[in-house]
Amino acid sequence: MNAVVGYEYKPAAHLRVTDEDAADFLQSQFSNELRPFDAGRMSYGMWLNVKGKVIGDSVILCEGEEHFRLLSEQTASATIVEKLGRHIIADDVEIEKFSVGTGLTLIGEGVQAVLNELELGLPAVGHFVESSELRIWNGRRSLELNVELWSQSESVIEELKKRLIALGVCFVKEREVQLARIAAGVVSVPSEIGPNDLPGEGGLVGDAVSLTKGCYLGQEVVARMHNLGRPQRGLFRISGAGEVPVCPLALYNDVSKQIGELRTVVMAENSWQGVALLKVRHASVGDYLHCTAGTVKIDSLFTAIEAVGN
């Protein structure tokens, strides 16, 4: 069996949205397509404000046309509830907060074999698998095959983790998972693209933000910016030496002009790696930038800069 690594985490949000208008209401608020409202469908997307800026993200699991489960690793339940509650007018929609449960991420070419040993299925793209109190869907953390397994039950997760370790799965710390995420160019929301940023600046349009689903909050701004051309800012991989800086951190070019800020940082072997949002016309791969933590280098584009027609 090929090597598989695991990572245990606590989501920041777990909500259920139910009632007669739940499907249409979520469709009008979520940046990605939720239709058809069939049980077993999964969608990852953004919560945007009226200006098209990113409030947070979620995975939405459709458990029936009037029953949706919302999970987010970094966007808090209170943030999502406040955003959704502001737009409920005459809709028959009920939003409930629950304990966040626990998630396990599996990464590696051997994921399929591990799931087979556990008699669990690998979900099709855009779907999730439900087994007892466990939900399983395809993850977004790495270029390698990766899946998310989540349960609200601590005992279910504890037993599952024991079985995974017995099968040779090696559980790693957050650092290793974050380094894999950065290498894969997977955006962390809202720490790298957040309330002051447009989804196109993180290369999220077309993936987590639909251009074809019709109206949703912030859609007009997203479409207008997409049609105007590539955004003025984009995400880049940054590296530096010394102590890990505290983010966000302003970054300056050689003429002391601020061209962006460092958003996240992870310690690597003998240096740190990070992700910065920079003004595209002032940033070139290989350039050195300056900050209060010293000199840092632009290593590469983090996500492809969106172009017209993408």
Secondary structure by P-SEA (a helix, b strand, c coil): ccbbbbbbbbbcbbbbbbccaaaaaaaaccccccccccccbbbbbccccccccccbbbbbbbccccbbbbbbccccaaaaaaaaaacccccbbbbbbccbbbbbbbbccaaaaaaaaacbbbbccccccccccbbbbbbcccccbbbbbbbccaaaaaaaaaaaaaabbbbbcaaaaaaaaaaacccccccccccccccccccccccccccccccccaaaaaaaaaaaccccbbbbbbbbccccccccbbbbcccccccbbbcbbbbcccccccccccccccccccbbbbcccccccccccccccccccc
